[in-house]
Amino acid sequence: MSRAADALGRIESARRYTTNLLGHVPPTDWFRMPSEGVTHIAWQVGHLAMAEYRLALERIRGKRPEDDRVLPELFLERFGKGSAPTADPAVYPPIDEIRHVFDAVHRQVQTELAGIDDAALEAPPAAPHRLFTTKRGALLWCGEHEMLHAGQIGLLRRLLGSQPVW
């Protein structure tokens, strides 16, 4: 298996795990926060969409003017690094839109990176990051980052009274 296929397989595996968790979250729980200062599921999902875009598209091939069709600027503001989750649903796009962008970014990653070769992934990323020095590192971190947030989604589900999925 190529290094590119391995990295993309890890992203896909993390997405299957996250999607399974989300399939067990009722819409009424998307903006619930178990206590002040904690996050909610809507923020987690929006953040994952934003991060997958930044890690697996922007850092691989650079930012493009048409990217806002896949990831609206609002997502960078509401779900980006340094944003603070709030329980007010009016601050965020509706759940259906958050989920649509989450899925659209992932489809775009699958489409654009399907034929990428290993040599291209050894180049530095289009934007630097403290955790990796190559484009392959960006893709590997993308899968790991999603698993980290999937764990938070799983914990939020439990704190909100849901039974384990597995």
C-alpha positions as CSV (number, residue, x, y, z in Angstrom):
1,M,0.0,0.0,0.0
2,S,1.3,3.4,-0.9
3,R,1.9,6.0,1.8
4,A,-0.8,8.2,0.3
5,A,-3.3,5.4,0.3
6,D,-2.4,4.6,3.9
7,A,-2.9,8.3,5.0
8,L,-6.2,8.6,3.2
9,G,-7.3,5.2,4.6
10,R,-6.7,6.5,8.1
11,I,-8.8,9.6,7.4
12,E,-11.6,7.4,6.0
13,S,-11.5,5.1,9.0
14,A,-11.7,8.0,11.4
15,R,-14.7,9.4,9.4
16,R,-16.5,6.1,9.6
17,Y,-16.1,6.1,13.4
18,T,-17.3,9.7,13.7
19,T,-20.2,9.1,11.4
20,N,-21.3,6.1,13.4
21,L,-21.3,8.1,16.6
22,L,-23.3,11.0,15.0
23,G,-25.9,8.5,13.7
24,H,-26.8,8.0,17.4
25,V,-27.1,11.7,18.3
26,P,-30.7,13.1,18.3
27,P,-31.0,16.7,16.9
28,T,-32.0,17.9,20.4
29,D,-28.5,17.1,21.7
30,W,-26.5,18.9,19.0
31,F,-26.3,22.2,20.9
32,R,-26.6,20.9,24.5
33,M,-23.6,21.5,26.7
34,P,-23.3,19.3,29.8
35,S,-21.9,22.3,31.8
36,E,-20.5,25.7,31.2
37,G,-17.2,26.0,29.4
38,V,-17.7,22.6,27.7
39,T,-18.3,22.1,24.0
40,H,-21.2,20.7,22.1
41,I,-21.6,18.2,19.3
42,A,-22.5,20.9,16.7
43,W,-19.2,22.7,17.4
44,Q,-17.3,19.4,17.2
45,V,-18.7,18.5,13.8
46,G,-18.2,22.1,12.4
47,H,-14.7,22.1,13.7
48,L,-13.9,18.7,12.1
49,A,-15.2,20.1,8.7
50,M,-13.0,23.2,9.1
51,A,-10.0,21.1,10.1
52,E,-10.3,18.5,7.4
53,Y,-10.4,21.4,4.8
54,R,-7.3,23.1,6.3
55,L,-5.3,19.9,6.8
56,A,-6.2,17.8,3.7
57,L,-7.0,20.5,1.1
58,E,-5.5,23.9,2.0
59,R,-2.2,22.5,3.3
60,I,-1.9,20.0,0.4
61,R,-2.7,22.2,-2.6
62,G,-3.2,25.7,-1.2
63,K,-6.3,27.8,-0.7
64,R,-8.4,28.4,-3.8
65,P,-11.0,31.1,-4.5
66,E,-13.7,28.4,-5.1
67,D,-13.2,26.7,-1.7
68,D,-15.9,28.8,-0.1
69,R,-18.4,26.7,-2.0
70,V,-17.2,23.7,0.0
71,L,-16.4,25.4,3.3
72,P,-18.1,28.8,3.9
73,E,-16.1,31.5,5.6
74,L,-18.5,31.4,8.5
75,F,-17.1,27.9,9.4
76,L,-13.6,29.3,9.8
77,E,-15.0,31.9,12.2
78,R,-17.4,29.8,14.2
79,F,-15.4,26.5,14.4
80,G,-11.8,27.5,13.9
81,K,-9.0,27.5,16.3
82,G,-9.6,29.8,19.2
83,S,-13.4,29.9,18.7
84,A,-15.4,29.4,21.8
85,P,-18.5,27.1,21.7
86,T,-21.8,28.6,23.0
87,A,-25.0,26.8,23.6
88,D,-27.0,29.3,21.6
89,P,-28.0,27.6,18.3
90,A,-28.6,31.0,16.7
91,V,-24.9,31.6,16.6
92,Y,-24.4,28.6,14.3
93,P,-25.7,27.4,11.0
94,P,-28.5,24.8,11.3
95,I,-27.6,21.2,12.0
96,D,-28.4,20.2,8.4
97,E,-26.0,22.7,7.0
98,I,-23.2,21.8,9.5
99,R,-23.7,18.1,8.5
100,H,-23.8,19.0,4.8
101,V,-20.5,20.9,5.0
102,F,-18.9,18.2,7.1
103,D,-19.8,15.7,4.3
104,A,-19.0,18.0,1.4
105,V,-15.5,18.7,2.7
106,H,-14.9,15.0,3.1
107,R,-16.1,14.2,-0.4
108,Q,-13.8,17.0,-1.8
109,V,-10.8,15.5,0.0
110,Q,-11.7,12.0,-1.5
111,T,-12.0,13.5,-5.0
112,E,-8.9,15.7,-5.0
113,L,-6.6,13.3,-3.3
114,A,-7.6,10.0,-4.9
115,G,-4.7,10.0,-7.3
116,I,-2.0,11.8,-5.3
117,D,1.4,10.1,-5.4
118,D,3.8,9.5,-2.5
119,A,6.5,11.8,-3.8
120,A,4.1,14.8,-3.7
121,L,3.3,14.1,-0.1
122,E,6.9,14.4,1.0
123,A,6.9,18.1,0.1
124,P,6.4,20.8,2.8
125,P,2.7,21.7,3.4
126,A,1.3,24.9,1.7
127,A,1.0,26.4,5.2
128,P,3.3,25.4,8.1
129,H,2.1,23.6,11.2
130,R,3.9,22.9,14.4
131,L,3.0,19.1,14.4
132,F,4.3,18.1,10.9
133,T,6.7,19.2,8.2
134,T,5.3,17.3,5.2
135,K,2.0,17.1,3.3
136,R,1.8,13.4,4.3
137,G,2.1,14.6,8.0
138,A,-0.9,16.9,7.4
139,L,-2.9,13.9,6.2
140,L,-1.8,11.7,9.0
141,W,-2.7,14.4,11.5
142,C,-6.1,14.9,9.8
143,G,-7.1,11.3,10.7
144,E,-5.6,11.5,14.2
145,H,-7.3,14.9,14.9
146,E,-10.7,13.5,13.8
147,M,-10.3,10.5,16.2
148,L,-9.5,13.0,19.0
149,H,-12.7,14.9,18.4
150,A,-14.7,11.6,17.9
151,G,-13.6,10.8,21.4
152,Q,-15.0,14.1,22.6
153,I,-18.3,13.4,20.7
154,G,-18.5,10.0,22.4
155,L,-17.9,11.6,25.8
156,L,-20.5,14.3,25.2
157,R,-23.0,11.7,24.2
158,R,-22.5,9.9,27.5
159,L,-22.6,13.1,29.6
160,L,-25.9,13.9,27.9
161,G,-27.3,10.5,29.0
162,S,-26.9,8.4,25.8
163,Q,-25.9,4.8,26.0
164,P,-22.6,3.6,24.4
165,V,-22.8,3.0,20.7
166,W,-20.6,-0.1,20.7
